[in-house]
Amino acid sequence: MLKRPIQMIALACAAMCGAACTIQAPQTVVITATFDPTSYTPPAPDTIAGSTSTVAPTLSDDLIVPTPDVPRSSSVAIVGEYTVQPGDTLSGIAVQFGVAVEVLQELNGIENPDFLAAGQVLRLPETPIEQGIGFKIIPDSRLVRAPGSRSFDIEGFIAQQQGYIAAASDEVNGEILSGAQIVRRVAAEFSVDARILLTLLELKSQWLTESTISDSARDFPLQAPVMLSGVERRGLYRQLTWAADQLNAGYYGWKGRGLSFIDFEDGVRLIVAPELNAGTVAVQYLLSRNTDYVTWRDQVSSGGVYAIYTRFFGDPFANPIEPLVPSELAQPELTFPFASGEVWYYTGGHHGGWGTGSAWAAVDFAPPDDRPDDSPSCYVSDYFATAVADGVIARSEAGSVTLDLDGDGDDTTGWVVLYLHIDNQDRVAAGARVTAGDRIGRPSCEGGFSTATHLHIARLYNGEWIPATCETCAAGQERPPFVMSGWAIVGFAGQEYQGIMTRGTEQRIAEQGRLIEENRVSW
């Protein structure tokens, strides 16, 4: 939605959300280094189901030295203060200056991070001079739900563990799910590899090895905040969704949004070590969210996350996919996700593919039908979302559908398109082969979080969220623009949900509602 220069209120998506509609009022806007091998202490040998190695690595034989990454330099200069512009969100400003949202809140006395006013002047923290840890923890292709992730037997692995994870369950949208089902679901939704989530559960609360745990470890196994943006984070599902979203925030922040610093609650600020890869930055970032600097330093060194992961799953740097996304990646030809001749509405510019931390891979469209009389904003549309290209439906569950364009039915390989908020009654089934224009299902509010009926659509490649537009991507991380029926998405840097789409000299604005001509699209 393009917002006019008036006072605004910013409403962020909950971490577990895939997308969110927004509400407009007359005077307000609602939006939402390579390590030294001699310092490594091998974990005790063990044989654990699901591991790719039954024996812990030794220095002489199995330790794999990661491929060096081209060093990055910090491009962010903290200028002291920033004046809020229409369309800004606190999370967008935080990304722009490489500052944690919590740091901005504390510096500026902001109790509610979802509230900003245009013209408000924000204090910014000083630029740090100390550099963080340069130890590589995990390659990108083991952080992301990338090729090979799908073959990991989550249920089989968990069933053979002696810890609490084997008996754990949680309620998700009124349904009781096992620990294995929850790990699988969160990994698929956020496109984060299940093995790193399980490793973090062991690091924080010993869920894999201890059958008797404290009430706190049971309710808050990843030590996520109890409340976040009004959402209680109690239970495995909500804890994992928070962790997956924070991993994505670090990963895509490093790749595409200028993340340069790591902040801690105790006031320590560090420059991210320039030789790191995005997967490692993701883990460092997550652990900084609720860990003091001294503890964090141990967790991101060789005896922390890396040692636990290696014990259970083998060395993560064995046969990584490098690069995960080719530098010359081209998008295949796509149509709009609705029938030719229909007029839909471009209601949301670039925003999180799933949750606020992922790449801003998604855009939103509203169907042509108005809300039925006396109906809430959430209703099932009479119109259908359609396939943007030929392919196979890889997943169809909980309001979401993934269309696999390479036809192998594996949504961790090649190009994949996510459809979200698809009504569960008549959505296309997993395994179905479709051609461009075939019906996917009817838009609704199913899946993720939504306050009104719309279609949320996003792209992935090899499990990595591909930003819809790449104005702030780091050098070497450029991605092709999201183009449908010849219309290219253009976003406003640092402003989630804002932007336009263009085709030649034509232009459409991302704007909530059906009252203007400028957001109407067809093909």
C-alpha positions as CSV (number, residue, x, y, z in Angstrom):
1,M,0.0,0.0,0.0
2,L,1.3,3.4,-0.9
3,K,0.7,5.7,2.0
4,R,0.0,9.5,1.8
5,P,2.1,11.9,4.0
6,I,-0.1,11.9,7.0
7,Q,0.3,10.6,10.6
8,M,0.7,6.9,10.6
9,I,0.6,3.9,12.8
10,A,2.7,0.8,11.9
11,L,1.4,-2.6,12.7
12,A,3.9,-5.4,12.3
13,C,3.0,-9.0,11.4
14,A,3.3,-11.5,14.2
15,A,6.4,-13.7,13.8
16,M,4.3,-16.8,13.0
17,C,2.4,-15.0,10.2
18,G,2.8,-15.5,6.5
19,A,1.2,-12.2,5.6
20,A,-1.2,-9.6,6.9
21,C,-3.9,-7.4,5.5
22,T,-3.9,-3.8,6.7
23,I,-6.6,-1.4,7.7
24,Q,-6.8,2.3,6.6
25,A,-8.4,5.0,8.6
26,P,-9.0,8.7,7.5
27,Q,-6.1,10.1,9.5
28,T,-4.0,7.0,10.2
29,V,-2.3,4.2,8.3
30,V,-1.9,0.7,9.7
31,I,0.9,-1.4,8.2
32,T,2.6,-3.5,9.3
33,A,36.3,-16.4,9.2
34,T,37.4,-19.6,8.8
35,F,38.0,-20.9,12.4
36,D,41.2,-22.3,13.8
37,P,40.9,-26.1,13.8
38,T,43.2,-26.4,16.8
39,S,40.5,-24.7,18.9
40,Y,37.9,-27.4,18.1
41,T,36.8,-29.8,20.8
42,P,35.1,-32.8,19.2
43,P,31.9,-33.9,20.9
44,A,31.7,-37.4,22.4
45,P,31.1,-40.2,19.8
46,D,27.5,-41.2,19.5
47,T,25.1,-43.1,17.3
48,I,21.8,-41.3,16.9
49,A,19.0,-42.1,14.5
50,G,18.8,-39.6,11.6
51,S,22.4,-38.6,11.7
52,T,24.4,-38.5,8.6
53,S,27.4,-39.6,10.6
54,T,27.4,-42.1,13.5
55,V,30.8,-41.0,14.9
56,A,31.7,-37.5,15.9
57,P,34.4,-36.0,13.6
58,T,38.0,-36.0,14.6
59,L,40.6,-33.3,13.8
60,S,42.8,-35.7,11.7
61,D,40.1,-37.2,9.5
62,D,36.7,-35.6,9.3
63,L,36.8,-31.9,10.2
64,I,35.9,-30.0,7.1
65,V,37.2,-26.4,6.6
66,P,34.4,-24.3,5.2
67,T,34.9,-22.5,1.8
68,P,36.0,-19.0,2.5
69,D,33.5,-16.2,1.7
70,V,34.4,-12.9,0.1
71,P,34.8,-10.5,3.1
72,R,32.1,-8.0,3.5
73,S,32.6,-4.5,4.8
74,S,30.0,-2.6,6.8
75,S,28.2,-0.1,4.6
76,V,26.0,1.3,7.4
77,A,27.0,4.6,8.9
78,I,25.0,5.6,12.0
79,V,24.1,9.3,11.7
80,G,22.8,10.0,15.2
81,E,19.1,10.4,14.4
82,Y,16.4,9.6,11.8
83,T,13.1,11.3,11.0
84,V,10.3,8.9,10.3
85,Q,8.9,9.1,6.8
86,P,5.3,8.1,5.7
87,G,5.3,4.3,5.1
88,D,8.2,3.6,7.5
89,T,8.0,0.8,10.1
90,L,10.3,0.5,13.1
91,S,11.5,-2.9,11.7
92,G,12.3,-1.3,8.4
93,I,14.3,1.5,10.0
94,A,16.1,-1.0,12.2
95,V,17.1,-2.9,9.1
96,Q,18.2,0.2,7.3
97,F,20.6,1.1,10.1
98,G,21.6,-2.4,11.2
99,V,20.0,-1.8,14.6
100,A,17.8,-4.2,16.6
101,V,14.2,-3.1,17.0
102,E,14.5,-3.5,20.8
103,V,17.5,-1.1,20.8
104,L,15.5,1.5,19.0
105,Q,12.6,1.0,21.4
106,E,14.8,1.5,24.5
107,L,16.7,4.5,23.1
108,N,13.5,6.2,22.2
109,G,11.1,5.1,24.9
110,I,8.8,3.3,22.5
111,E,6.6,0.9,24.4
112,N,4.7,-0.3,21.3
113,P,7.0,-1.1,18.3
114,D,3.9,-1.1,16.1
115,F,3.3,2.6,16.6
116,L,5.2,5.4,14.7
117,A,4.3,8.9,13.6
118,A,5.5,10.6,10.5
119,G,7.9,13.3,11.4
120,Q,8.9,11.6,14.7
121,V,12.7,11.9,15.3
122,L,14.4,8.7,16.5
123,R,17.7,8.5,18.2
124,L,20.1,6.0,16.8
125,P,22.9,4.1,18.7
126,E,26.6,4.7,18.1
127,T,28.5,2.7,15.6
128,P,30.4,-0.2,17.3
129,I,34.1,-0.7,16.8
130,E,34.5,-4.2,18.1
131,Q,34.0,-7.1,15.7
132,G,32.1,-10.3,16.4
133,I,33.1,-14.0,16.2
134,G,34.4,-15.1,12.8
135,F,33.8,-18.9,13.3
136,K,31.6,-20.4,10.7
137,I,28.8,-22.5,12.2
138,I,26.7,-23.7,9.2
139,P,26.5,-23.2,5.5
140,D,23.6,-21.5,3.8
141,S,22.3,-24.8,2.4
142,R,21.9,-26.3,5.9
143,L,20.2,-23.2,7.4
144,V,17.6,-22.9,4.6
145,R,15.2,-25.7,3.8
146,A,17.3,-26.4,0.7
147,P,17.8,-29.4,-1.6
148,G,18.3,-32.5,0.6
149,S,16.4,-31.1,3.6
150,R,13.2,-32.9,2.6
151,S,14.9,-36.3,2.8
152,F,15.7,-35.9,6.5
153,D,13.4,-38.2,8.4
154,I,12.1,-35.8,11.1
155,E,9.7,-38.4,12.6
156,G,12.2,-41.2,12.6
157,F,14.9,-39.1,14.2
158,I,12.6,-37.7,17.0
159,A,11.1,-41.1,17.7
160,Q,14.6,-42.5,18.7
161,Q,15.6,-39.6,21.0
162,Q,15.6,-40.1,24.7
163,G,14.6,-36.6,25.5
164,Y,11.3,-34.7,26.0
165,I,11.0,-34.0,22.2
166,A,9.8,-37.6,21.7
167,A,6.7,-37.1,23.9
168,A,6.1,-33.4,23.2
169,S,2.9,-32.0,21.7
170,D,1.2,-28.6,21.3
171,E,-2.1,-27.1,20.2
172,V,-1.9,-25.3,16.8
173,N,-5.1,-23.6,15.7
174,G,-7.3,-26.0,17.7
175,E,-5.4,-29.1,16.6
176,I,-3.0,-31.2,18.8
177,L,0.2,-31.8,16.9
178,S,3.2,-34.0,17.9
179,G,6.6,-32.5,18.3
180,A,7.7,-34.0,15.0
181,Q,4.6,-32.6,13.2
182,I,5.3,-29.1,14.6
183,V,9.0,-29.2,13.6
184,R,8.0,-30.3,10.1
185,R,5.4,-27.6,9.8
186,V,7.6,-24.7,11.0
187,A,10.5,-25.9,8.8
188,A,8.2,-26.0,5.8
189,E,6.4,-22.7,6.5
190,F,9.5,-20.6,7.2
191,S,11.7,-22.6,4.8
192,V,14.3,-23.3,7.5
193,D,16.0,-26.7,7.8
194,A,14.5,-28.9,10.6
195,R,18.0,-30.0,11.8
196,I,19.0,-26.5,12.9
197,L,15.7,-26.1,14.7
198,L,16.3,-29.4,16.6
199,T,19.9,-28.3,17.3
200,L,18.7,-25.1,18.9
201,L,16.1,-27.0,21.0
202,E,19.0,-29.1,22.4
203,L,21.2,-26.0,23.0
204,K,18.6,-24.0,24.8
205,S,16.7,-26.7,26.8
206,Q,18.2,-30.1,26.1
207,W,14.9,-31.4,24.6
208,L,16.8,-34.1,22.6
209,T,18.6,-35.7,25.5
210,E,16.8,-34.9,28.8
211,S,13.4,-36.5,29.4
212,T,12.8,-34.5,32.6
213,I,12.9,-30.8,32.1
214,S,11.7,-27.8,34.0
215,D,8.3,-26.1,33.5
216,S,10.1,-23.1,32.0
217,A,12.0,-25.4,29.5
218,R,8.8,-27.1,28.6
219,D,6.9,-23.9,28.0
220,F,9.7,-21.7,26.6
221,P,12.2,-24.2,25.1
222,L,13.9,-21.5,22.9
223,Q,13.6,-18.8,25.5
224,A,11.6,-16.6,23.2
225,P,9.9,-13.6,24.8
226,V,6.7,-14.5,26.7
227,M,4.8,-11.9,24.8
228,L,5.7,-10.3,21.4
229,S,3.5,-7.9,19.5
230,G,0.6,-9.0,21.6
231,V,1.1,-12.7,20.9
232,E,1.9,-15.1,23.7
233,R,5.0,-17.2,22.8
234,R,4.2,-20.2,25.1
235,G,4.6,-23.7,23.7
236,L,6.7,-25.5,21.1
237,Y,5.0,-24.1,18.0
238,R,5.1,-20.5,19.0
239,Q,8.7,-20.8,20.3
240,L,9.8,-22.5,17.0
241,T,8.0,-19.9,14.8
242,W,9.8,-17.1,16.7
243,A,13.2,-18.8,16.3
244,A,12.6,-19.6,12.6
245,D,11.6,-16.0,12.0
246,Q,14.7,-14.7,13.8
247,L,17.0,-17.0,11.8
248,N,15.4,-15.6,8.7
249,A,15.8,-12.1,9.9
250,G,19.6,-12.7,10.3
251,Y,19.9,-14.6,7.0
252,Y,18.1,-12.2,4.8
253,G,19.2,-9.2,6.7
254,W,22.8,-10.1,5.9
255,K,22.0,-10.9,2.2
256,G,19.5,-8.2,1.3
257,R,18.8,-5.6,4.0
258,G,22.2,-4.3,5.1
259,L,22.5,-6.1,8.5
260,S,25.9,-5.1,9.8
261,F,25.6,-5.1,13.6
262,I,24.5,-7.4,16.4
263,D,23.0,-6.0,19.5
264,F,22.5,-7.5,23.0
265,E,20.1,-6.7,25.8
266,D,23.1,-5.9,28.0
267,G,24.1,-3.0,25.7
268,V,26.9,-4.7,23.8
269,R,27.1,-3.9,20.1
270,L,29.3,-5.8,17.6
271,I,30.2,-5.5,13.9
272,V,29.3,-8.7,12.2
273,A,32.5,-10.4,11.2
274,P,32.9,-9.6,7.5
275,E,34.1,-13.1,6.5
276,L,30.9,-14.9,7.6
277,N,28.2,-16.4,5.4
278,A,24.5,-15.7,5.8
279,G,23.7,-19.1,7.5
280,T,26.2,-18.3,10.3
281,V,25.0,-14.8,10.6
282,A,21.4,-16.1,11.0
283,V,22.4,-18.3,14.0
284,Q,24.5,-15.5,15.5
285,Y,21.6,-13.1,15.2
286,L,19.0,-15.4,16.7
287,L,21.2,-16.2,19.7
288,S,21.8,-12.5,20.3
289,R,18.1,-11.9,20.7
290,N,17.9,-13.4,24.2
291,T,21.4,-14.2,25.3
292,D,24.1,-12.0,27.0
293,Y,27.3,-11.4,25.2
294,V,29.5,-13.8,27.2
295,T,27.1,-16.7,26.8
296,W,26.6,-15.9,23.1
297,R,30.3,-15.9,22.5
298,D,30.5,-19.6,23.7
299,Q,27.4,-20.6,21.8
300,V,28.6,-19.3,18.4
301,S,32.1,-20.7,18.9
302,S,33.3,-24.3,18.0
303,G,31.9,-25.8,21.2
304,G,28.4,-24.4,20.9
305,V,25.8,-24.8,18.1
306,Y,28.3,-26.4,15.7
307,A,29.4,-29.1,18.2
308,I,25.8,-30.0,18.9
309,Y,24.8,-30.1,15.3
310,T,27.8,-32.2,14.4
311,R,27.1,-34.7,17.1
312,F,23.6,-35.4,15.9
313,F,23.7,-34.8,12.2
314,G,27.4,-34.9,11.1
315,D,29.5,-32.0,9.9
316,P,27.2,-29.4,8.3
317,F,30.0,-28.4,5.9
318,A,30.0,-31.9,4.3
319,N,28.9,-31.4,0.7
320,P,27.2,-28.0,1.0
321,I,25.4,-26.5,-2.1
322,E,27.5,-23.5,-3.1
323,P,26.1,-21.2,-4.2
324,L,22.6,-22.0,-3.1
325,V,21.2,-19.4,-5.6
326,P,23.2,-18.9,-8.8
327,S,24.4,-15.4,-9.5
328,E,22.8,-15.3,-12.9
329,L,19.5,-16.7,-11.8
330,A,16.6,-15.8,-14.2
331,Q,12.9,-16.0,-13.3
332,P,10.8,-18.2,-15.7
333,E,7.8,-16.6,-17.4
334,L,4.9,-16.2,-15.0
335,T,1.4,-14.9,-15.5
336,F,-0.7,-13.1,-12.9
337,P,-2.2,-15.6,-10.4
338,F,-5.8,-15.1,-11.6
339,A,-7.8,-15.6,-14.7
340,S,-7.2,-13.5,-17.8
341,G,-9.8,-10.8,-18.2
342,E,-10.5,-10.5,-14.5
343,V,-9.7,-7.2,-12.7
344,W,-8.0,-7.7,-9.3
345,Y,-6.4,-5.2,-6.9
346,Y,-2.7,-4.8,-6.0
347,T,-3.1,-4.3,-2.3
348,G,0.3,-5.1,-0.8
349,G,3.8,-4.4,-2.0
350,H,6.9,-6.3,-1.1
351,H,6.7,-7.9,2.4
352,G,7.8,-11.1,4.2
353,G,7.4,-14.3,2.4
354,W,6.5,-16.0,5.7
355,G,6.8,-13.9,8.8
356,T,8.5,-10.6,9.1
357,G,12.0,-11.9,9.1
358,S,12.1,-13.6,5.7
359,A,13.1,-11.9,2.5
360,W,10.4,-9.5,1.3
361,A,9.4,-12.0,-1.3
362,A,5.6,-11.6,-1.3
363,V,3.0,-9.3,-2.7
364,D,-0.8,-9.3,-2.2
365,F,-3.8,-9.2,-4.5
366,A,-7.4,-8.9,-3.5
367,P,-10.1,-10.6,-5.6
368,P,-12.8,-8.7,-7.5
369,D,-15.8,-9.5,-5.3
370,D,-16.7,-7.2,-2.5
371,R,-17.3,-8.4,1.0
372,P,-20.8,-10.0,1.2
373,D,-23.4,-8.0,3.1
374,D,-23.1,-8.4,6.9
375,S,-20.0,-10.5,6.4
376,P,-16.8,-10.0,8.3
377,S,-13.6,-8.9,6.4
378,C,-12.6,-12.5,6.2
379,Y,-14.8,-14.5,3.7
380,V,-14.2,-17.1,1.0
381,S,-14.0,-15.4,-2.4
382,D,-16.1,-16.6,-5.4
383,Y,-13.0,-16.0,-7.5
384,F,-10.1,-18.4,-7.9
385,A,-6.3,-18.0,-7.7
386,T,-4.7,-19.7,-10.6
387,A,-1.4,-21.3,-11.5
388,V,1.2,-18.8,-12.7
389,A,3.0,-21.4,-14.7
390,D,3.0,-25.2,-15.4
391,G,4.2,-27.4,-12.5
392,V,3.3,-29.8,-9.8
393,I,1.6,-29.0,-6.4
394,A,4.3,-30.0,-3.9
395,R,2.3,-29.1,-0.7
396,S,-1.3,-28.2,0.0
397,E,-2.1,-27.8,3.6
398,A,-3.3,-25.3,6.3
399,G,-4.3,-22.6,3.8
400,S,-1.1,-22.7,1.7
401,V,-0.2,-24.3,-1.6
402,T,3.3,-24.6,-3.1
403,L,3.6,-24.8,-6.9
404,D,6.9,-26.5,-7.9
405,L,7.9,-25.3,-11.4
406,D,10.6,-27.9,-12.2
407,G,8.0,-30.6,-11.9
408,D,9.8,-33.0,-9.5
409,G,7.3,-32.4,-6.7
410,D,10.0,-31.3,-4.3
411,D,9.5,-27.8,-3.0
412,T,13.1,-27.5,-1.8
413,T,14.6,-27.6,-5.3
414,G,14.4,-25.0,-8.1
415,W,11.7,-22.4,-8.5
416,V,8.7,-22.7,-6.3
417,V,5.7,-20.3,-5.9
418,L,3.9,-20.0,-2.6
419,Y,0.1,-19.3,-2.5
420,L,-1.2,-18.3,1.0
421,H,-4.7,-17.8,2.4
422,I,-6.3,-20.4,0.1
423,D,-9.5,-21.8,1.4
424,N,-9.1,-25.3,2.7
425,Q,-12.4,-26.6,1.2
426,D,-11.5,-26.7,-2.4
427,R,-7.8,-26.0,-2.8
428,V,-5.9,-28.1,-5.3
429,A,-4.4,-31.4,-3.9
430,A,-0.8,-32.1,-3.4
431,G,0.7,-34.1,-6.3
432,A,-1.6,-32.6,-8.9
433,R,-0.1,-31.5,-12.2
434,V,-1.3,-28.1,-13.3
435,T,-0.8,-25.9,-16.3
436,A,-0.7,-22.1,-16.3
437,G,-4.2,-20.8,-15.6
438,D,-5.5,-23.9,-13.8
439,R,-7.4,-23.2,-10.5
440,I,-5.4,-23.3,-7.3
441,G,-8.1,-22.4,-4.9
442,R,-10.2,-19.5,-3.6
443,P,-8.7,-16.6,-1.6
444,S,-9.7,-16.4,2.1
445,C,-8.0,-15.8,5.4
446,E,-6.9,-19.4,5.9
447,G,-3.2,-19.9,6.8
448,G,-0.8,-17.6,8.5
449,F,-2.4,-14.4,9.8
450,S,-4.8,-12.2,7.9
451,T,-7.4,-9.7,8.8
452,A,-9.2,-9.7,5.4
453,T,-9.5,-11.9,2.4
454,H,-6.7,-11.7,-0.1
455,L,-4.0,-13.7,-1.9
456,H,-0.4,-13.7,-0.7
457,I,2.1,-14.9,-3.4
458,A,5.8,-15.3,-3.1
459,R,8.8,-17.0,-4.8
460,L,11.5,-19.3,-3.6
461,Y,14.5,-20.9,-5.3
462,N,16.3,-23.9,-3.7
463,G,14.4,-23.1,-0.6
464,E,15.6,-19.5,-0.3
465,W,13.0,-16.8,-0.3
466,I,13.7,-14.6,-3.4
467,P,12.9,-10.9,-2.7
468,A,10.3,-9.4,-5.0
469,T,12.6,-6.4,-5.6
470,C,16.2,-6.1,-4.8
471,E,17.1,-2.4,-4.2
472,T,19.1,-3.1,-1.0
473,C,20.6,-6.5,-1.9
474,A,24.3,-6.9,-1.0
475,A,26.8,-7.1,-3.8
476,G,26.7,-10.6,-5.3
477,Q,23.3,-11.2,-3.8
478,E,21.3,-9.6,-6.6
479,R,18.0,-11.4,-7.5
480,P,15.7,-11.1,-10.5
481,P,12.6,-8.9,-10.0
482,F,9.2,-10.5,-9.5
483,V,7.5,-10.3,-12.9
484,M,4.0,-11.5,-13.7
485,S,2.3,-11.0,-17.1
486,G,5.0,-8.4,-18.0
487,W,4.4,-6.4,-14.8
488,A,7.6,-6.0,-12.6
489,I,7.4,-5.4,-8.8
490,V,9.2,-2.2,-7.6
491,G,9.5,-1.7,-3.9
492,F,10.4,1.3,-1.7
493,A,13.6,0.6,0.2
494,G,13.0,-0.1,3.8
495,Q,9.2,0.3,3.5
496,E,7.4,-3.0,3.8
497,Y,4.1,-3.3,1.8
498,Q,4.9,-0.1,-0.1
499,G,5.7,0.2,-3.8
500,I,4.4,0.0,-7.4
501,M,4.4,-2.4,-10.3
502,T,5.4,-1.3,-13.8
503,R,5.0,-2.4,-17.4
504,G,6.7,-0.1,-19.8
505,T,5.3,3.4,-19.1
506,E,2.3,1.9,-17.1
507,Q,2.2,1.9,-13.4
508,R,0.1,0.5,-10.6
509,I,0.3,1.4,-6.9
510,A,0.1,-0.9,-3.9
511,E,-2.9,0.4,-2.1
512,Q,-5.5,-1.1,0.2
513,G,-9.0,-1.1,-1.0
514,R,-11.0,-0.9,-4.2
515,L,-11.7,2.8,-4.4
516,I,-9.0,4.0,-6.8
517,E,-8.1,3.1,-10.3
518,E,-4.4,3.0,-9.7
519,N,-4.2,-0.4,-8.0
520,R,-6.4,-2.3,-10.5
521,V,-4.6,-5.0,-12.4
522,S,-5.6,-7.4,-15.2
523,W,-4.1,-9.3,-18.1
